[in-house]
Amino acid sequence: MSILNRKARFQYNFIEEYIAGIQLFGTEVKSIRQNKANITESFCQIKNGELYSINMYISEYKFGTTWNHLSRRERKLLLTKKELIKIEKKLKVPGLTIIPNKLFFSEKGYVKIQIFLAKGKKIYDKRKSIKNRDLIREIKESFKR
């Protein structure tokens, strides 16, 4: 089970991939297990040498206490110090950003997030990817017949 950011691949060219843990409360983990999360509008930002996921939506768990649960709070992403320094250096290049792509559970049962260092696509690149997607769809349909 995983939650995908399907718009990210269309809007960005991915450069580097990282897998990070997330600092969550118990009710947030239960909501993610029920697929009640959304990462399409979220992005990542470095503050005080730490990486945070901003605008990630996790709905309230209806059977638990909600005193500690804010649906769109900043959530700390857990990476090694080497990775954080590497990302921080690369973010100094204009046009690069960090985009979450996939929220999933590891083999041990921990919530992990796949993030990418990405560069935004231009309009003509988006048109090109739409054209390629349509061509692939037409080829698959012709093989089915």
C-alpha positions as CSV (number, residue, x, y, z in Angstrom):
1,M,0.0,0.0,0.0
2,S,1.4,3.4,-1.0
3,I,0.2,6.9,-1.6
4,L,1.5,8.5,-4.8
5,N,1.9,12.0,-6.0
6,R,0.9,11.4,-9.6
7,K,1.2,15.0,-10.7
8,A,4.9,15.2,-9.8
9,R,6.2,13.1,-12.7
10,F,4.3,15.3,-15.1
11,Q,5.4,18.6,-13.6
12,Y,9.1,17.9,-12.7
13,N,12.2,16.2,-14.1
14,F,13.6,14.0,-11.3
15,I,17.3,14.3,-10.6
16,E,18.1,12.4,-7.4
17,E,16.0,10.1,-5.2
18,Y,16.1,9.8,-1.4
19,I,14.1,7.7,1.1
20,A,13.4,9.4,4.4
21,G,11.5,8.5,7.5
22,I,8.8,10.9,8.9
23,Q,8.2,12.0,12.5
24,L,4.5,11.2,13.1
25,F,2.1,10.8,15.9
26,G,0.2,7.5,16.5
27,T,-3.1,8.6,15.1
28,E,-1.4,9.9,11.9
29,V,0.1,6.5,11.3
30,K,-3.3,4.9,11.6
31,S,-4.8,7.3,9.1
32,I,-2.0,6.6,6.6
33,R,-2.8,2.9,7.0
34,Q,-6.3,3.6,6.0
35,N,-5.1,5.6,2.9
36,K,-6.4,8.9,4.3
37,A,-3.4,11.0,3.3
38,N,-2.5,13.2,0.3
39,I,0.9,14.5,-0.8
40,T,0.0,16.1,-4.2
41,E,0.2,19.6,-2.9
42,S,3.1,19.1,-0.5
43,F,6.8,20.2,-0.9
44,C,9.9,20.0,1.3
45,Q,12.0,22.8,2.7
46,I,15.1,23.0,4.8
47,K,14.8,24.9,8.0
48,N,17.7,25.2,10.6
49,G,19.5,22.3,9.0
50,E,16.5,20.0,9.1
51,L,14.2,18.9,6.3
52,Y,10.5,19.4,6.7
53,S,7.5,18.3,4.6
54,I,5.1,21.2,4.3
55,N,1.4,21.0,3.3
56,M,1.1,17.2,3.5
57,Y,-2.5,16.3,4.4
58,I,-3.2,13.5,6.8
59,S,-6.9,13.3,7.9
60,E,-7.9,12.8,11.5
61,Y,-8.3,9.2,12.7
62,K,-11.9,9.0,13.7
63,F,-11.5,6.4,16.5
64,G,-8.6,8.1,18.4
65,T,-8.0,11.3,20.3
66,T,-7.3,14.2,18.1
67,W,-5.8,16.7,20.5
68,N,-2.4,16.2,19.0
69,H,-3.4,15.9,15.4
70,L,-3.2,18.8,12.9
71,S,-4.0,17.7,9.4
72,R,-1.5,20.0,7.6
73,R,1.3,20.6,10.1
74,E,5.0,20.6,9.2
75,R,6.4,17.1,9.5
76,K,10.1,16.5,10.1
77,L,11.8,14.2,7.6
78,L,14.5,12.0,8.9
79,L,17.7,11.7,6.8
80,T,21.3,11.3,7.7
81,K,23.4,14.4,8.2
82,K,25.5,13.6,5.1
83,E,22.3,13.4,3.0
84,L,21.0,16.7,4.4
85,I,24.3,18.5,3.7
86,K,24.3,17.1,0.2
87,I,20.8,18.2,-0.5
88,E,21.4,21.6,1.0
89,K,24.4,22.2,-1.4
90,K,22.4,21.1,-4.4
91,L,19.5,23.3,-3.6
92,K,21.7,26.4,-4.0
93,V,21.3,25.8,-7.8
94,P,18.4,27.9,-9.0
95,G,15.3,26.0,-10.2
96,L,15.8,22.9,-8.0
97,T,13.3,21.8,-5.4
98,I,12.5,18.8,-3.3
99,I,9.3,17.0,-4.1
100,P,7.7,14.1,-2.3
101,N,6.6,11.4,-4.6
102,K,5.5,8.3,-2.6
103,L,4.4,7.6,0.9
104,F,4.7,4.0,1.9
105,F,5.4,1.5,4.7
106,S,8.8,-0.2,4.9
107,E,9.3,-3.9,5.6
108,K,9.6,-3.2,9.3
109,G,6.3,-1.3,9.3
110,Y,7.7,2.3,9.5
111,V,6.2,5.1,7.4
112,K,8.7,6.2,4.7
113,I,8.6,8.9,2.1
114,Q,10.3,8.9,-1.3
115,I,11.5,12.4,-2.1
116,F,13.2,13.6,-5.3
117,L,15.5,16.5,-6.0
118,A,13.7,17.9,-9.0
119,K,13.6,20.7,-11.6
120,G,10.4,22.0,-13.0
121,K,9.4,21.3,-16.6
122,K,8.7,24.0,-19.1
123,I,5.4,24.1,-21.0
124,Y,6.9,22.6,-24.1
125,D,8.4,19.7,-22.1
126,K,4.9,19.0,-20.6
127,R,3.4,19.0,-24.2
128,K,6.1,16.5,-25.3
129,S,5.3,14.2,-22.4
130,I,1.6,14.3,-23.2
131,K,2.4,13.5,-26.8
132,N,4.6,10.5,-25.8
133,R,1.9,9.2,-23.4
134,D,-0.7,9.4,-26.1
135,L,1.5,7.5,-28.6
136,I,2.2,4.8,-26.1
137,R,-1.5,4.4,-25.4
138,E,-2.3,4.1,-29.1
139,I,0.4,1.5,-29.6
140,K,-0.9,-0.6,-26.7
141,E,-4.4,-0.4,-28.2
142,S,-3.3,-1.5,-31.6
143,F,-1.6,-4.6,-30.1
144,K,-4.8,-5.5,-28.2
145,R,-6.7,-5.7,-31.5
